[in-house]
Amino acid sequence: MTESKPIQWDLPDPFTLEIVVAEDDADELGHANNVVYVRWLEDISWAHVNRLGMTWDLNEATGKAMAITRTEIDYLVAANPGDRLIMGTWLTGFDGRFRSARQFQLVRPEDGKTLVRAVSTHACVDLKTQRPSRVPKEFAEIMQAACVSGGKGL
């Protein structure tokens, strides 16, 4: 990787994931397709919750999971094949019962530019019925401990 500029994160201490834009990620315009950004958001979200202890095993044990209810993405600068990027994420909201929020920032360290900012909201669902359900105690403890202030919450 070439020399990097300091990253100006929107919030402190993000959970990060390194990304290299593949040729297959590009669309007809020659830059990363918007669907690829959604996949990256999903990838870092799962990596983050797994690191926090909200593993799929816990989802199965409780019979609950957090499902995305909304994603808002601002595409600021294009990512191109070969770009090395860092995605940061934070849990930024939890109502203590059903809903949570997550914030994202995608940065190209080479020039320090923020390429994408995104926010997603989630609702707890029962795995069998797919209906909204109260967050189990295990989820609540993890999300309350990991939630940061100052971001775009619920």
C-alpha positions as CSV (number, residue, x, y, z in Angstrom):
1,M,0.0,0.0,0.0
2,T,1.2,3.5,-0.7
3,E,1.7,6.1,2.0
4,S,-1.6,6.8,3.7
5,K,-3.1,10.0,5.0
6,P,-4.5,10.1,8.6
7,I,-8.1,8.9,8.6
8,Q,-10.6,11.4,9.9
9,W,-13.2,9.0,11.4
10,D,-16.7,10.5,12.0
11,L,-16.7,8.8,15.4
12,P,-13.9,7.4,17.7
13,D,-12.6,3.9,17.7
14,P,-14.4,2.3,14.8
15,F,-14.5,-1.5,14.2
16,T,-12.7,-1.7,10.8
17,L,-12.5,-4.0,7.8
18,E,-10.0,-3.7,5.0
19,I,-11.4,-4.0,1.5
20,V,-9.6,-4.3,-1.9
21,V,-11.9,-3.4,-4.8
22,A,-11.9,-6.4,-7.2
23,E,-12.4,-6.1,-11.0
24,D,-15.6,-8.0,-10.6
25,D,-16.9,-5.3,-8.3
26,A,-16.9,-2.8,-11.1
27,D,-19.9,-2.0,-13.3
28,E,-20.2,-0.6,-16.8
29,L,-19.1,2.8,-15.5
30,G,-15.8,1.3,-14.4
31,H,-16.3,1.9,-10.6
32,A,-17.7,-0.2,-7.8
33,N,-21.3,-1.0,-8.3
34,N,-23.8,0.3,-5.7
35,V,-24.8,-3.3,-4.9
36,V,-21.2,-4.1,-3.9
37,Y,-21.2,-1.3,-1.2
38,V,-24.3,-3.0,0.3
39,R,-22.4,-6.3,0.4
40,W,-19.5,-4.5,2.2
41,L,-21.9,-3.0,4.7
42,E,-23.3,-6.5,5.4
43,D,-19.8,-8.0,5.6
44,I,-18.5,-5.6,8.2
45,S,-21.8,-5.7,10.2
46,W,-21.5,-9.5,10.6
47,A,-17.8,-9.3,11.4
48,H,-18.5,-6.6,14.1
49,V,-21.4,-8.4,15.8
50,N,-19.4,-11.7,15.8
51,R,-16.5,-9.9,17.5
52,L,-18.9,-8.5,20.0
53,G,-20.2,-12.0,20.8
54,M,-23.5,-11.8,18.9
55,T,-22.6,-14.9,16.9
56,W,-25.0,-16.9,14.8
57,D,-24.8,-19.6,17.5
58,L,-26.3,-17.0,19.9
59,N,-29.0,-16.1,17.4
60,E,-29.9,-19.8,17.1
61,A,-29.8,-20.4,20.9
62,T,-32.1,-17.4,21.5
63,G,-34.3,-17.9,18.4
64,K,-33.8,-14.2,17.6
65,A,-31.8,-12.1,15.1
66,M,-31.5,-8.4,14.2
67,A,-32.9,-7.8,10.7
68,I,-32.2,-4.7,8.6
69,T,-35.2,-2.5,8.3
70,R,-33.6,0.5,6.5
71,T,-30.3,1.4,4.9
72,E,-29.4,4.9,3.8
73,I,-26.2,5.3,1.7
74,D,-24.5,8.5,0.6
75,Y,-22.1,7.8,-2.3
76,L,-19.6,10.6,-2.1
77,V,-16.6,9.4,-4.2
78,A,-16.3,6.4,-6.5
79,A,-14.2,3.4,-5.6
80,N,-12.3,1.8,-8.4
81,P,-10.8,-1.7,-9.0
82,G,-7.5,-2.0,-7.1
83,D,-8.4,0.6,-4.5
84,R,-7.5,-0.3,-1.0
85,L,-10.2,0.9,1.4
86,I,-11.1,0.8,5.1
87,M,-14.7,0.5,6.2
88,G,-15.4,1.6,9.8
89,T,-18.6,0.9,11.7
90,W,-20.2,1.7,15.0
91,L,-23.4,0.7,16.9
92,T,-25.0,4.2,17.4
93,G,-28.4,3.5,18.8
94,F,-30.3,0.9,20.8
95,D,-33.8,1.5,22.2
96,G,-33.4,-1.3,24.8
97,R,-36.3,-3.3,23.4
98,F,-36.5,-3.9,19.7
99,R,-34.4,-1.6,17.5
100,S,-30.8,-0.7,16.9
101,A,-28.8,1.6,14.6
102,R,-25.4,1.3,12.9
103,Q,-23.3,3.9,11.2
104,F,-20.7,3.3,8.5
105,Q,-17.8,5.2,6.9
106,L,-15.8,4.0,3.9
107,V,-12.3,5.7,3.5
108,R,-9.6,5.4,1.0
109,P,-6.4,5.8,3.1
110,E,-4.2,6.7,0.1
111,D,-5.8,10.2,-0.1
112,G,-7.8,10.2,3.1
113,K,-11.1,10.7,1.2
114,T,-14.4,9.4,2.6
115,L,-16.1,7.5,-0.2
116,V,-19.4,6.5,1.5
117,R,-21.3,7.3,4.6
118,A,-24.2,5.0,5.5
119,V,-26.7,4.3,8.3
120,S,-28.8,1.2,8.9
121,T,-31.5,0.4,11.3
122,H,-32.4,-3.0,12.6
123,A,-35.3,-4.7,14.3
124,C,-35.2,-7.9,16.4
125,V,-37.2,-10.7,14.8
126,D,-38.1,-14.2,15.8
127,L,-36.2,-16.7,13.6
128,K,-39.2,-19.0,13.2
129,T,-42.0,-16.5,12.5
130,Q,-39.9,-13.6,11.1
131,R,-42.1,-11.3,13.1
132,P,-40.8,-8.5,15.4
133,S,-39.8,-9.7,18.8
134,R,-38.3,-8.2,21.9
135,V,-34.5,-8.3,22.1
136,P,-33.2,-11.1,24.3
137,K,-31.2,-10.2,27.4
138,E,-28.0,-11.4,25.8
139,F,-28.4,-9.1,22.8
140,A,-29.4,-6.2,25.0
141,E,-26.2,-6.5,27.2
142,I,-24.0,-6.7,24.1
143,M,-25.6,-3.8,22.3
144,Q,-25.8,-1.5,25.3
145,A,-22.0,-2.1,26.0
146,A,-21.0,-1.5,22.4
147,C,-23.2,1.5,21.6
148,V,-21.4,4.8,21.0
149,S,-22.8,8.3,21.4
150,G,-22.6,11.1,19.0
151,G,-23.7,9.1,15.9
152,K,-26.8,8.9,13.9
153,G,-29.1,6.9,16.2
154,L,-32.7,5.8,16.0
